[in-house]
Amino acid sequence: MSVDVPVRRDWRDTARDASDLAVLGFALLLGALPLLTAGAAVATASAAVHDWLATGSWPPARDNLRRYGRAALPGVPATLLGLAVVVLVALDLTALARGRVPGGTPMLLVTVAAMVAALGYAALVVVHVGRAGGRGWRAAALVAGRECLDRPARWAGVGAVAGIAAVLAVMVHPVAAPILAGYALAALHAVSRRQPATRGERR
């Protein structure tokens, strides 16, 4: 009878993981530079993180390039929708903060809470796209919607991670933003995995 012995990790493993995630973040940024390919870049990076967490190794560059090319056109609607939401939320928050619309501080807090909830939903969509190999934005959106209702703790967890990442993205130096993107994507997948399953999932 064999007993599995846990693999002990040292600082070199942690440093290697950190550098890999940094490289992932820069690759995500490069893939998203044409702007309309942002959806494909996010889907490819999410799929790579999923493979890394599931197998302990990153997918080959050839697989990543194939996923990126396959996700280019399907990712355009997701990119345009994401950009539209970001612009509308930014305009809304700016107007509330400057007192141009009624509501004041209470409405500003409500708007921020709604924004965090939307970030959590969007983060779950990205996670599910990654689990599907970088494909299926529409299916991922439907699954994420059901998951928000069935597993609110998971929704809240990924929403908190996405919210913290958004705040840090504003605060950090632009050079560090790609590194933050890689870490944030890994954190979203990790939090989604660690949240407890429902009774239906345990059966």
C-alpha positions in Angstrom: 0.0 0.0 0.0 1.6 3.2 -1.1 1.2 6.6 0.6 1.3 9.8 -1.4 4.0 12.1 0.0 3.2 15.8 -0.6 5.8 17.6 -2.8 7.7 20.2 -0.8 8.1 23.5 -2.4 10.8 26.0 -1.7 11.4 29.7 -2.5 12.6 28.8 -6.0 9.3 27.3 -6.9 7.5 30.4 -5.6 9.9 32.6 -7.6 9.3 30.6 -10.7 5.6 30.8 -10.4 5.8 34.5 -9.8 7.9 35.1 -12.9 5.6 32.8 -15.0 2.6 34.9 -14.0 4.4 38.1 -14.8 5.3 36.8 -18.3 1.6 35.7 -18.7 0.5 39.3 -17.8 2.8 40.8 -20.4 1.7 38.3 -23.0 -1.9 39.2 -22.2 -1.1 42.9 -22.7 0.6 42.3 -26.0 -2.2 40.1 -27.3 -4.7 42.8 -26.3 -2.9 45.8 -27.9 -5.0 45.8 -31.0 -7.9 46.4 -28.5 -10.4 44.3 -30.4 -8.4 41.2 -29.6 -8.6 41.9 -25.8 -11.3 39.2 -25.5 -9.1 36.6 -27.3 -6.1 37.6 -25.1 -8.1 37.2 -21.9 -9.6 33.9 -23.0 -6.2 32.5 -23.9 -4.6 33.6 -20.7 -7.4 32.2 -18.6 -7.2 28.9 -20.4 -3.4 28.8 -19.7 -3.9 29.5 -16.0 -6.6 26.8 -15.8 -4.2 24.3 -17.4 -1.4 25.4 -15.0 -3.5 24.9 -11.9 -5.0 21.6 -13.1 -1.7 20.0 -14.3 1.1 22.0 -12.7 2.5 23.0 -16.1 1.9 25.6 -18.7 0.5 24.8 -22.1 3.0 24.9 -25.0 3.3 28.1 -27.0 1.8 26.4 -30.0 -1.4 25.6 -28.1 -1.6 29.2 -26.8 -1.2 30.6 -30.3 -3.9 28.3 -31.7 -6.3 29.2 -28.9 -5.6 32.9 -29.5 -6.3 32.7 -33.2 -9.4 30.6 -32.6 -10.8 33.1 -30.0 -10.0 36.2 -32.0 -13.4 36.7 -33.8 -15.6 35.2 -31.0 -13.9 37.5 -28.5 -14.8 40.8 -30.4 -18.4 41.1 -29.0 -17.1 40.4 -25.5 -14.5 43.1 -25.9 -16.9 45.7 -27.2 -19.4 44.9 -24.4 -16.7 45.1 -21.8 -15.4 48.4 -23.1 -18.9 49.9 -23.2 -19.6 48.8 -19.6 -16.3 50.3 -18.4 -17.0 53.6 -20.1 -20.6 53.9 -18.8 -19.5 53.0 -15.3 -16.6 55.5 -15.4 -19.0 58.3 -16.6 -21.5 57.4 -13.9 -19.0 57.4 -11.1 -17.5 60.6 -12.3 -20.9 62.3 -12.4 -21.8 61.1 -9.0 -18.5 62.1 -7.4 -18.8 65.6 -8.8 -22.4 66.0 -7.8 -23.7 66.4 -11.3 -26.6 63.9 -10.7 -28.8 63.5 -7.6 -28.1 60.9 -5.0 -24.9 62.0 -3.5 -22.9 59.6 -1.3 -25.6 56.9 -0.9 -26.0 56.6 -4.7 -22.3 56.5 -5.1 -22.0 53.6 -2.7 -24.9 51.7 -4.4 -23.1 52.2 -7.7 -19.8 50.9 -6.4 -21.6 47.9 -4.9 -23.3 47.2 -8.3 -19.9 47.6 -10.0 -18.3 45.0 -7.7 -21.2 42.6 -8.3 -20.8 43.1 -12.1 -17.0 42.6 -11.8 -17.6 39.3 -9.9 -20.0 38.1 -12.7 -17.5 39.1 -15.4 -14.7 37.4 -13.5 -16.7 34.2 -13.3 -17.3 34.4 -17.1 -13.6 34.7 -17.7 -12.9 31.7 -15.4 -15.4 29.5 -17.2 -14.1 30.6 -20.6 -10.7 29.4 -19.4 -12.0 26.1 -18.2 -13.5 25.6 -21.7 -10.1 26.1 -23.4 -10.6 29.7 -24.3 -13.9 29.2 -26.1 -17.6 29.7 -25.5 -18.2 33.2 -24.2 -22.0 32.9 -24.5 -22.1 29.5 -22.7 -19.7 30.9 -20.1 -22.0 33.9 -19.5 -25.0 31.6 -18.9 -23.0 29.3 -16.6 -21.7 32.2 -14.6 -25.2 33.7 -14.3 -26.5 30.5 -12.8 -23.4 30.2 -10.6 -24.0 33.7 -9.1 -27.4 32.6 -8.0 -26.4 29.1 -6.8 -23.1 30.0 -5.2 -23.2 33.6 -3.9 -20.1 33.0 -1.8 -18.1 32.2 -4.9 -19.5 35.2 -6.6 -18.6 37.4 -3.7 -15.1 35.9 -3.5 -14.2 36.5 -7.1 -15.9 39.9 -7.0 -13.7 40.9 -4.1 -10.6 39.8 -6.0 -11.6 41.6 -9.1 -12.4 44.8 -7.2 -9.1 44.8 -5.4 -7.3 44.2 -8.7 -9.2 47.1 -10.3 -8.2 49.4 -7.4 -4.6 48.3 -7.6 -4.5 48.8 -11.3 -5.3 52.5 -10.8 -2.7 52.9 -8.0 0.3 51.0 -9.4 2.8 52.2 -12.0 1.7 51.4 -15.6 4.7 49.2 -16.0 3.5 47.0 -13.2 -0.1 46.7 -14.6 0.6 43.6 -16.8 2.2 41.8 -13.9 -0.9 42.6 -11.8 -3.1 41.2 -14.6 -1.3 37.8 -14.5 -1.6 37.6 -10.7 -5.2 38.7 -10.7 -6.2 36.1 -13.3 -4.5 33.3 -11.2 -6.2 34.6 -8.1 -9.6 34.5 -9.7 -9.1 30.8 -10.7 -7.7 29.9 -7.3 -10.6 31.6 -5.4 -13.2 30.0 -7.7 -11.6 26.6 -7.0 -11.4 27.0 -3.2 -15.0 28.1 -2.7 -17.2 25.2 -1.3 -19.4 23.3 -3.6 -23.1 23.0 -3.3 -25.0 19.8 -2.4 -25.7 19.2 -6.0 -22.0 19.4 -6.9 -21.1 16.9 -4.2 -23.4 14.2 -5.4 
